[in-house]
């Protein structure tokens, strides 16, 4: 399994657990609030750091594969943080928009990525 896919899987599973715990309490669960979820938050932070590492390594490249990797990781971060209601998802949306601008706008970003081929490579 490619590292980015494994990391996104762990990020999604961890986010799902944190989201369910928050919903059960009818509020967003914060990292220092419940010792029972310390390991989940720790794993979540490790996955976020890994994703940011993948993004940083790939974001400066003109390679189609690297652009896809960066976009896939940005999407994973955004969706998971939004899902568990972590406030930093707004910064990640700004990061995605800045990256799309760097690539030359939405049309250029779409032309540099073929999602059907990207899905097959995962």
C-alpha contacts under 8 A as a table, 3 or more apart, distances in Angstrom:
res1	aa1	res2	aa2	distance
1	X	5	X	6.67
1	X	6	X	6.32
2	X	5	X	5.41
2	X	6	X	6.35
2	X	122	X	7.48
3	X	6	X	5.14
3	X	7	X	6.01
4	X	7	X	5.09
4	X	8	X	6.10
4	X	51	X	7.25
4	X	54	X	7.20
4	X	69	X	7.43
4	X	73	X	7.17
5	X	8	X	5.11
5	X	9	X	6.08
5	X	122	X	6.95
6	X	9	X	5.10
6	X	10	X	6.27
7	X	10	X	5.15
7	X	11	X	6.04
7	X	47	X	5.93
7	X	50	X	7.24
7	X	51	X	7.06
8	X	11	X	4.89
8	X	12	X	6.03
8	X	47	X	7.53
8	X	51	X	7.73
8	X	73	X	7.17
8	X	76	X	6.21
9	X	12	X	5.17
9	X	13	X	6.20
10	X	13	X	5.16
10	X	14	X	5.96
10	X	44	X	7.90
10	X	47	X	6.98
11	X	14	X	5.27
11	X	15	X	5.91
11	X	43	X	7.96
11	X	44	X	5.99
11	X	47	X	5.65
11	X	48	X	7.31
11	X	76	X	7.83
11	X	77	X	7.95
11	X	80	X	7.10
12	X	15	X	5.02
12	X	16	X	6.03
12	X	76	X	7.75
12	X	80	X	6.11
13	X	16	X	5.04
13	X	17	X	6.38
14	X	17	X	5.19
14	X	18	X	6.30
14	X	40	X	6.07
14	X	41	X	7.89
14	X	43	X	7.11
14	X	44	X	5.98
15	X	18	X	5.11
15	X	19	X	5.96
15	X	44	X	7.03
15	X	80	X	5.91
15	X	81	X	7.52
15	X	83	X	7.23
15	X	84	X	6.04
16	X	19	X	5.01
16	X	20	X	6.12
16	X	83	X	7.84
16	X	84	X	7.38
17	X	20	X	5.22
17	X	21	X	6.23
17	X	40	X	7.68
18	X	21	X	5.10
18	X	22	X	6.14
18	X	29	X	7.13
18	X	37	X	7.76
18	X	40	X	7.16
18	X	41	X	7.88
18	X	84	X	6.48
19	X	22	X	5.04
19	X	23	X	6.12
19	X	28	X	7.69
19	X	29	X	7.95
19	X	83	X	6.86
19	X	84	X	4.76
19	X	85	X	7.96
20	X	23	X	5.07
20	X	24	X	6.11
21	X	24	X	5.14
21	X	25	X	6.48
21	X	29	X	6.96
22	X	25	X	5.19
22	X	26	X	6.01
22	X	27	X	5.28
22	X	28	X	4.77
22	X	29	X	4.88
22	X	84	X	7.76
23	X	26	X	4.69
23	X	27	X	6.18
23	X	28	X	7.31
24	X	27	X	7.90
25	X	28	X	7.72
25	X	29	X	7.75
28	X	84	X	7.33
28	X	85	X	6.70
29	X	33	X	6.79
29	X	34	X	7.81
30	X	33	X	5.38
30	X	34	X	7.72
31	X	34	X	7.15
31	X	37	X	7.46
31	X	38	X	6.70
31	X	41	X	5.97
32	X	35	X	7.04
32	X	38	X	7.33
34	X	37	X	5.75
34	X	38	X	6.98
35	X	38	X	5.17
36	X	39	X	7.54
37	X	40	X	5.14
37	X	41	X	6.29
38	X	41	X	5.27
38	X	42	X	6.08
39	X	42	X	4.86
39	X	43	X	6.03
40	X	43	X	5.14
40	X	44	X	6.01
41	X	44	X	4.89
41	X	45	X	6.08
42	X	45	X	5.21
42	X	46	X	6.26
43	X	46	X	5.05
43	X	47	X	6.18
44	X	47	X	5.15
44	X	48	X	6.19
45	X	48	X	5.03
45	X	49	X	6.10
46	X	49	X	5.12
46	X	50	X	6.12
47	X	50	X	4.99
47	X	51	X	6.03
48	X	51	X	5.04
48	X	52	X	6.14
48	X	77	X	6.97
49	X	52	X	5.10
49	X	53	X	6.18
50	X	53	X	4.95
50	X	54	X	6.27
51	X	54	X	5.06
51	X	55	X	6.11
51	X	73	X	5.97
51	X	74	X	7.84
51	X	77	X	7.41
52	X	55	X	4.96
52	X	56	X	5.97
52	X	73	X	7.88
53	X	56	X	5.13
53	X	57	X	6.16
54	X	57	X	5.26
54	X	58	X	6.27
54	X	69	X	7.58
54	X	70	X	6.85
54	X	73	X	7.43
55	X	58	X	5.21
55	X	59	X	5.59
55	X	69	X	7.25
55	X	70	X	4.66
55	X	71	X	7.92
55	X	73	X	6.54
55	X	74	X	7.22
56	X	59	X	5.41
56	X	60	X	7.43
56	X	70	X	7.85
57	X	60	X	7.16
58	X	61	X	5.62
58	X	66	X	4.87
58	X	67	X	6.41
58	X	69	X	6.91
58	X	70	X	5.72
59	X	66	X	7.02
59	X	67	X	6.41
59	X	70	X	5.86
59	X	99	X	7.67
61	X	66	X	6.25
61	X	67	X	6.83
62	X	66	X	7.28
62	X	67	X	6.84
63	X	66	X	5.24
63	X	67	X	6.20
64	X	67	X	5.09
64	X	68	X	6.14
64	X	112	X	6.09
64	X	113	X	6.48
65	X	68	X	5.11
65	X	69	X	6.14
66	X	69	X	5.00
66	X	70	X	6.16
67	X	70	X	5.17
67	X	71	X	6.13
67	X	112	X	7.68
67	X	113	X	7.38
68	X	71	X	5.08
68	X	72	X	5.96
68	X	113	X	6.23
68	X	118	X	6.96
69	X	72	X	5.19
69	X	73	X	6.16
70	X	73	X	5.24
70	X	74	X	6.06
71	X	74	X	5.04
71	X	75	X	6.09
71	X	96	X	7.63
72	X	75	X	5.15
72	X	76	X	6.18
73	X	76	X	4.94
73	X	77	X	6.15
74	X	77	X	5.20
74	X	78	X	6.11
74	X	92	X	7.08
74	X	96	X	6.54
75	X	78	X	5.13
75	X	79	X	6.02
76	X	79	X	5.36
76	X	80	X	6.05
77	X	80	X	5.39
77	X	81	X	5.99
77	X	89	X	7.47
77	X	92	X	7.25
78	X	81	X	5.39
78	X	82	X	6.01
78	X	89	X	5.29
78	X	90	X	7.97
78	X	92	X	5.82
78	X	93	X	6.62
79	X	82	X	5.17
79	X	83	X	5.90
79	X	89	X	7.79
80	X	83	X	4.87
80	X	84	X	6.29
81	X	84	X	5.35
81	X	85	X	5.76
81	X	86	X	5.02
81	X	87	X	7.41
81	X	88	X	7.00
81	X	89	X	5.26
82	X	85	X	4.77
82	X	86	X	6.20
82	X	87	X	7.66
82	X	89	X	5.61
83	X	86	X	7.86
85	X	89	X	7.85
86	X	89	X	6.35
87	X	90	X	6.58
88	X	91	X	5.31
88	X	92	X	6.61
89	X	92	X	4.95
89	X	93	X	6.29
90	X	93	X	5.09
90	X	94	X	6.41
91	X	94	X	5.05
91	X	95	X	6.19
92	X	95	X	4.78
92	X	96	X	6.19
93	X	96	X	5.09
93	X	97	X	6.25
94	X	97	X	5.10
94	X	98	X	6.05
95	X	98	X	5.04
95	X	99	X	6.08
96	X	99	X	5.05
96	X	100	X	6.15
97	X	100	X	5.09
97	X	101	X	6.15
98	X	101	X	5.02
98	X	102	X	6.15
99	X	102	X	4.91
99	X	103	X	6.25
100	X	103	X	5.07
100	X	104	X	6.55
100	X	105	X	5.33
100	X	106	X	5.92
100	X	109	X	5.94
101	X	104	X	5.15
101	X	105	X	4.57
101	X	106	X	7.21
102	X	105	X	7.06
103	X	106	X	7.93
103	X	108	X	6.28
103	X	109	X	5.67
104	X	107	X	7.61
104	X	108	X	5.31
104	X	109	X	6.75
105	X	108	X	5.41
105	X	109	X	6.16
106	X	109	X	5.03
106	X	110	X	6.07
107	X	110	X	5.19
107	X	111	X	6.12
108	X	111	X	5.03
108	X	112	X	6.20
109	X	112	X	5.15
109	X	113	X	6.44
110	X	113	X	5.22
110	X	114	X	7.12
111	X	114	X	7.17
113	X	118	X	7.62
114	X	117	X	5.45
114	X	118	X	6.10
115	X	118	X	4.74
115	X	119	X	5.97
116	X	119	X	5.25
116	X	120	X	6.49
117	X	120	X	5.12
117	X	121	X	6.35
118	X	121	X	5.18
118	X	122	X	6.55
119	X	122	X	5.38
